Amino acid sequence: MVSDVHDASDDLARAGEGADLLICLGDLILFLDYADSSQGMYAELFGAAATEQYIRLRTEGQFDEARAHSATLWEQLGEDRGSVMHRKIREQYERLFAVMPTPAVLTYGNVDVPALWSEFLREGQTVLDGQTMEIDGLRFGFVGGGLVSPYRTPYELSDDEYAAKVSALGVVDVLCTHIPPAIPEITYDVVARRFERGSSALLEYVADVQPRLHLHGHVHQPLAARTRVGRTEVVNVGHFRGRRTPFALTW
C-alpha cells in the first residue's frame, strides 16, 4: 500500500513486489517538493530559486503573496497556464500509470486531477471513490480527495460533499482514505509545523462503524503515525516519496 507517491515513479514500479494487490491512496502528482525546491513541476517551469520563494510564502501562510508571486512567474513565462499545467500533469501521469504494478486499486488524493486518470489507466488498475469492494473476504471502503483549504489543490471538496461519500460506504471492515480523520495528533505535520485538514465526517464514521482498520496518507510527517478510535486502529501508511517503501498490509 502506498500514498503520497508524488512522482516517485522508479520506486513505484517496485512497490508491488511480493504482494497480491497494490492499494494506492492518492497524490500521484508532484507540483512542489517542500523538501527540495529543485523538484516538481514548478521547479521545471520556473527554477529552484523562484520555487523556493513560493514555498516559503505558502509555508508562512502568506497565500495572497504566494499567488501574486506565482502570477508574476506565469506572466514572465508567457504561456497559457492551463495548457502548460495540463501538459506537465499528463507527463507525470503517463509515466506513473505505466509503471504502477497490477492489480492495483486506487483512490484520488487532493492534488490529483480525477478527470485525467481515465486517459492513463491500464488493465488491472481500478479506481474507487465513495465505493467498496471485497478483498480477501473483507469489505474495503475507499474515499478519495481532500477538503477545501487555503492551498487550493485540484481535488478539494466541501465538507458536505465529502461526508456524502463517506456515508455512502455503509459498513466496511477496512476504510481507505487519502486524508485522515480530524484527530490533532495525526493531522499535525511536525516538519511543516502546521495542521493539515482532517475530516470530522471520517471521525464520526469510524467511531460509529468501528472498522478493523482505517488507513490513510496525506500528512507527510505526522506527530503520531497511529492512533485508536475505539477498537479501530487508524494508521498513516507513510509518505511514499519520502520513504520509498510501501506499507505492507498482512492478516
Number of C-alpha atoms within 10 A of each C-alpha: 23 28 31 28 26 24 21 19 21 13 18 24 16 15 23 21 12 8 14 9 17 23 24 27 29 26 27 29 25 21 19 19 18 17 12 12 20 19 18 22 20 23 19 14 16 16 15 17 12 18 27 20 15 23 19 14 17 17 15 12 14 14 16 12 13 19 15 12 16 18 13 11 16 15 11 10 12 8 10 10 13 8 9 13 15 12 12 19 18 18 12 20 22 15 15 23 20 14 16 22 21 19 16 19 18 23 25 26 30 25 23 25 20 16 8 13 16 9 11 15 17 17 9 12 17 14 19 15 18 19 17 20 14 12 10 8 8 12 17 21 25 27 28 30 27 28 20 17 12 10 12 12 18 15 19 20 17 11 14 11 11 22 19 12 16 24 13 13 19 13 18 22 17 22 26 26 31 28 27 26 23 18 16 15 15 24 27 21 19 15 12 16 13 15 18 22 20 22 21 16 19 22 15 16 20 25 15 12 14 20 23 17 20 28 24 29 29 29 29 24 20 25 17 16 18 15 15 13 18 13 12 19 17 23 19 27 27 26 23 25 22 14 12 18 17 24 18 14 12 5 4
